[in-house]
């Protein structure tokens, strides 16, 4: 049985890798699929029942090691270097017929250690839209903001095909000597089919709260709740990603019941904030605005035409990260100081200023590309792999 391995280096990258794996499983059930996540524990792959390879450990930064010197230091103290060396040695022994790499230049460097017949890369992090703007190319973040000449060398020499999420990046790379690159859609958008939550149906003032899945999540959610307390006309719906839900001063808590995935409800007078687990797409489908301190979640929400408001929560969710994401999303992302009054002000402005709301709602879908990327990428890479003799023809 031919082996296909997915190598990814981040939580968002794991989610995209899991989508590609699901498409591969549908298209070619005769293949043996495995995953090799290099950041975190590979939960996205485990959720779809994929075999997960390699040593894994959850680091303090949650995968944002190079976003600041403080995060790098925390990860080093937690054993990053020994863990990385173990992964390098393990990848040097790994053999596979087809390797699918989801990530940035570091993931591509790691992929060079793997013995494989063909190698396909989806560059999920960087867009040519990030090449200009305030704060571009700052310090450790340079390789996260531009596809550098060393990365282009890797793409030319190692990859059978490079996939990117937008046509602007495809044009940029082809003009710089990377001919085998294609923009076939954005896989991150393929998990967004949601249905409005029954308890929120008919409410035209729902704000989706996306506090993320890293160490800053409880602090971020607390600030979001403080902002909502200043704007009682809004109803909140939290897309929670696991762990205990924090208590919030001034808010009561009611246990779950009725709605699928409902963990409970914060209550303050007549105002409610519903907390759901496992219903990310449904929360977005129910909302008109988003408060977020996430990564990929912001891009997914913006792609649906939802204006996003965010604020820094260092050291994980930094201002440098937000500036980078703002260059990608443009008016779809509003940056706010980490102050409840300021956040509440942005909520009220976007809810009342129809022109500003429409500009933000249009920007996200324009900048994030189209859906259907998972199926299109899998179809293309399978055709290439069969043509090159790396995989057998599909059994009929």
N, C-alpha and C positions, 0 to 999 in steps of 0.2 A: 504494500500500500504506500503510495507516494505521500511524503510528509510536507506540510506547509506550516511554517512558523511565523508568528506575528511578534515583532520586537517593537516595544514602545517605551517612551521615557517620560511619563507624566500621567496625571489622573485624567485630564481631557484627552490625551493621546490614547490611554487605555480604553476610554469610552468609544472613541472612533475605531480603534482596533477591534473592539467587540462587535461593532456594527459591520465592519468588513468581514469578520469571521462568520457572522450570522448569514451574510450574503454568500460567502464561500460555501458554507454548509448547505444552503439551499441549492446553489448551482452545481456543486460537486460533492454529493454525500459520500462518494467513494474515497475522498481524501482524508488523511489523518491530520487534524488541526491541533496545534499547540500554541501557547502564548508564552512570551518571555518579557514580563514587565520589569523594568529596571528601577522604577520609583514606586514606593508603596507596596501594597500586598496583592495588587491585581484583582480587586473586587469586581470590576466590570467583567472580566473574563470568567471569574468564578460564577457570577450570576447566570451566565449562559451555558454553564457546565463544561467549559473548556479545560483541558489539561494545562496547568500552569507550571512552568519550569523555572529553575534557578533559585538562588538565595534571595530572600526578600525581607525587608524590614521597613517599618514606618518611621520616617525621620521627623525631627521636630519642625522642619520647614514645610512639610507636606509637599515636597517636590520643588520648592521655590529656592533651592540652595543658592543660586547665583544672583538672586534678586537684591541681595544686600550683603555686606560683609558680616553683619550680625547673624544672619541666617546661616551663612557659610560656617561661621565659627560654631554655632550651636550644633550643626550637623556633624562637623569634624569631631566635636566632643562626644557625640552619640555613636561614633564608630563608622563614619562615612568612608574613610579610606580603607579599612579592612574589608568592609562590605563591597566596595568598588573593586578591590583586587580580587576578591572571590568571584565576582561576576565576570571580570575579564578572563580569569582562568577557565571558568565554566563555559563562557561563550567560545573560547578557543577550542573547546572539545566538541562543540555542538555541530551536528551535521543535519542538513535539511535539503529537500529538493527545491523548495521555493521559499524565499524569505520576503516577508512584507514588513517594511520599516515605517513606523509612524512616529514622526518627531523631527527634531532639529539636527544641527550638525553633529551634536554629541551622539545621538542615536545612530546617525550614519557612520560615525567613526567606530562605534561598537559593532555595527553590522559587518565591518571589514574583518572582524575576528572569526566570523561564522563561515564554515565551509558550506557553500550552497551553489546550485547550478545557475539560478537566476535570482536577481535582487530587485525588488520594486520599492520605491520610496514615495510616501505621501508626506510632503512638507506641510504640517498642520499649523505651524506656529507663525511663520513669517509671510507677510504679503508685501508686494512692491509699494503698496500704499503707505507703508511705514517708513519710507526712505527719507522723508523730509518732515520737519516740524520742530517745535521747541523741545529741547532735551534729547534730540536724536543722537544715537550712538554714544550714550553715556556709560563710561566705565565698564563694569562686568556685563552690562546688558547689551553690548554691541551686537553679539551674534544672535540675540533674540529680536533684533530690530531690523536686520538687513541680511540678505543672503550674500555672504562675503565671498571674495575670490577663493579662499581655501575650500569653502563648501561647494562652490561651483566646480572645482577640480574633482572633489569626491563624487559629485553627481555625474560628471562626464565619464569618470574612470570605473566607478563601481556599479552604477545603476543601469538596469535594463530599460527602465522607464521611470520618469519622475512625474508625480501628480501634484498639482497645486490647486488652490481653491478658487482662483479668479483669473480671468483672461489677462488682466494687467500684469500679473506676475509671470504668466506664460510668455507674454511678449518680452518682458524684461529679461528673462533667462535665455530665450532664443537669441536675442540680440547680443548676448554675452557668451555665446558658444556652447549652450546646452541645448542641442537640437531635439533630444528625445523627451520633451516635457509636454504635458497636456493638462488642461483645465477641464475636468469633466463634472464639476459640481462639488458641493461642499458636504461631505459625509456627516459633519456635526449637526446638520439640519434634518437628518433623516429620522431622528428619534423624537420629533416634535409633534407628532399627531396626538393631540389631546382633545378631550371633550370638557365643556364647562361643568364645573362641580355643582351638583344639584342644590346644595345649601347656599350657593352664591348666585344662583340663576336670577337674572333680572336686576342684579345690583350693578349700577353703572359707575361705581366709585371704588372698585376693588384694586388694591395695590398688592402686587406679588412681592414677597420678601425672599430674596435669595442670599442668605448669609454665607453660603459656601460650605466647604467640607474640611477646612483646615483649623489650626489652633485658634484663629481669631474669631471663629464663628459665634461663640456665646457673647463676646464683647460687641460684635457687630449687630447681632440681633437685639441686644439691649438698647443700643443707640437707635435702631430703627423703631423700636416700640416707643421710645421717648419722643421721637419725631411724630409718630402717629397719635400719641396722646395730645399733641398740640394741634392736630387736625382731625377732630372727631367726626368729620363728615366722611372720612375714608374707612373702608373695611379692609383688614389685612388678611392675606393668605400666605402662610409660610411654606416654602418647599424645603423641608428638613431632610438631612441626609444621614441621620443615624446618631446614636448616643442620647444621653439624657437631655431633655429640654430644660433650659435654665429658667429659674424663677425671675420674675421681673417686678421691681418695686412699683407699687401703685396699680398693679394688675392682678386680678384674681385668676384662678385656674380651674377649669371644669374638665373632667375626664372625658375620654373619647366615647363615641357611641353613634350608631347610625351610619354615617358616611364611611365608605371604604378608605382605609389608610389614614383616618383621622386619629391623631394622637391626643388632641385636646384643643381647648379654646381658651385664649386669654380674654378676660372680660374687664372692661373699665366703664362703669355706668352702662349706657346702651351700646357702646362700641365693642366690637368683637374682632379678634385676630385668630383665624383658624390655622392650626398647625397640622400639616399633612406630611406623611412619609411615603415615598414611592409613587408620587403623583405629580412629578415635575411638569410634564406636558399639560396635565389638566389644570394645574395652578396657573400656568401661563395663559391657557385658553380662557380662563375666567377673569383675567385682569385687564386693566386699561393702562396701568403704569407699573414700573418695577423699581424697587429699591434693592440694590445688590452690592455684595462684596465678594463676588465669585469671579471666575475666569471665563471658561467656555460658556457658562450660563448667561453671561451678559450678551455674548455674541448670538446665542440662540434666541434670546428674547428680542434683541434688536432685529434679527432676521424675520421675526413674526410681525414687525411693525410696532413693537412696544417701546416707548421711550424709557431709558434706563437712567437712574440717578445713583451715583456711587460716591464713596468717600474713603480716604485712606484709613487703614487699621494696621499700622506697622507692628512688628517687622514683616509680617507675611504679605499683607495687601498694601503695597507701598504706593507713594505718589508717582514714582518712576514707572511702575507697572501701569497705573491708571493713565499716565500721560501717553504711554505706548498704545494702550487700548483706545484712547481717545483719537489718536491719529488714524487708527483703523476704522472706527465707527463714526467719527465725525459728530454731527449734531444728534445722532441717536443716543449718545452718552453725555450726560450732564455731570460734571465734576463739582463736588461740594466739599466744603470743610467738614471735618468730623464733629459737627455740632448739631444737635437736634433742631435748634431754631432755624439754622441755615437749610438743613435737609427739608424741614417742613415748608419753608419758603419756596423751595424748588418744586415740591409737590403741588402746592397751591398755584404757582405760576403756570405749570404745564397743564393743570386741569382747567384753567381759566383762559389762557392765551391759545386760542385755536390755531393761529398761524404757527406758533412755536411748536405746538403738539404735532401738527401735520408735517412740518419740516423734519422733526425727529423721527416720526413714523415712516416717512419715505426713505430716509437715509439708510436705515438698517438693512432692509431687503436689497437695496441697490448695492451696498458695499459687501454683503456677506455671501453673494453668489446664490446658486440655485440648489434646490433639493435634488435627490436622485443620484448624488455622487457615489454612494456606496455601491449601488448596483452597477453603475457605469464603469467605475474603477475595476471592480471584480471581473466584469465581462471583458474588459480590455486586457487585464493582466493574465487572465486565463487563456485568452486567444494567443497572447505573446508567448506564454510559457509552453503551450502545446506546439506552436510553430517552431520554437527553438529546441524542442525535444526534451524539455525539463519535466513535463507532465505527459502522461498518456492521454489519448482521446477519452472523452467521457463515455462511460458505459451506457448503452441505451436499454 
